[in-house]
Amino acid sequence: MTKSSRQLLLWSPRILGILVCVFLGLFAFDAFGGGKTVMHALPDFGVHAAPVIALLAIIAVSWRWEWVGGIVFTGLAFAYAFFARDHLSWLVAIAAPLLIVGLLFLWSWRHHRELRSTAG
């Protein structure tokens, strides 16, 4: 494995995981629609942003233990696919990125020693 491919494998699940969180976090801003005042929309925003905050915490843990991110992201992808199975566009937009990040974390975990020993 070349140095650039090691770097890509090391960083891609982390960066893509954060990008997935940013994408999912955009949906939380729906709380501010519907003619609500900002003060009335803040609790709804917090409820919608909570899963994103939890995913960011998972990414933080996965920074060291990639298998955690692999299991959680892959599990969430399959759970979401089960509950949204009637909506193909939702599966492509939500479950697919979660699955990709989960698989990348698992792949990174599989090559953990090689990546960490030569990542510098």
FIFIGU-348302 format. One record per residue (C-alpha): residue in three letters; x, y, z. Coordinates in steps of 0.1 Angstrom, whole numbers, plus 5000, padded with zeros to 4 digits. Layout:
% FIFIGU-348302
ALAXYZ
...
//
This chain:
% FIFIGU-348302
MET500050005000
THR501450344990
LYS501750635014
SER499050824997
SER496650534997
ARG497350485035
GLN496650845041
LEU493450825021
LEU492250515040
LEU493150675073
TRP491351005067
SER488450935044
PRO486150775070
ARG486751055094
ILE486251335069
LEU483351175052
GLY481751095085
ILE481951465094
LEU480451555060
VAL477551315066
CYS476951485099
VAL476951825083
PHE474451695056
LEU472151545082
GLY472451855104
LEU470952055076
PHE467651885081
ALA467552015117
PHE467052365102
ASP463552255091
ALA462552335127
PHE462752705120
GLY460052685092
GLY456252695096
GLY456053045110
LYS457552965144
THR459553225162
VAL463153145169
MET462553085205
HIS459752835198
ALA461752665171
LEU464952615192
PRO463652315212
ASP462652145179
PHE466052225165
GLY467752065195
VAL465651745191
HIS466551725154
ALA470251805160
ALA470651555188
PRO471251255165
VAL473951455146
ILE475651545179
ALA475551175188
LEU477151075154
LEU479851335160
ALA480651175193
ILE480850835176
ILE483250985151
ALA485351125180
VAL485550775196
SER486150615162
TRP489150845156
ARG491050605179
TRP488850285176
GLU487750255140
TRP485749945147
VAL483250155168
GLY482450375138
GLY482350075115
ILE479749905136
VAL477650205145
PHE477550365110
THR476950035093
GLY474249935118
LEU472550275114
ALA472550235076
PHE470849895079
ALA468350025105
TYR467450325084
ALA467150105053
PHE464749885072
PHE462550165084
ALA462650365051
ARG462450065028
ASP459550215009
HIS461450534999
LEU464350464976
SER465450824974
TRP465750835012
LEU467850525011
VAL470250664986
ALA470451005004
ILE470750875040
ALA471550505043
ALA474150485015
PRO476450755029
LEU476150595064
LEU477050255049
ILE479950395030
VAL481350565061
GLY480850255082
LEU482550025056
LEU485450275053
PHE485850275091
LEU485949895091
TRP488449885063
SER490550135082
TRP490349925113
ARG491349615093
HIS494549795083
HIS495049985116
ARG498549875124
GLU499849945089
LEU498150285088
ARG499350395122
SER502950275118
THR503450465086
ALA500950745087
GLY503551015096
//
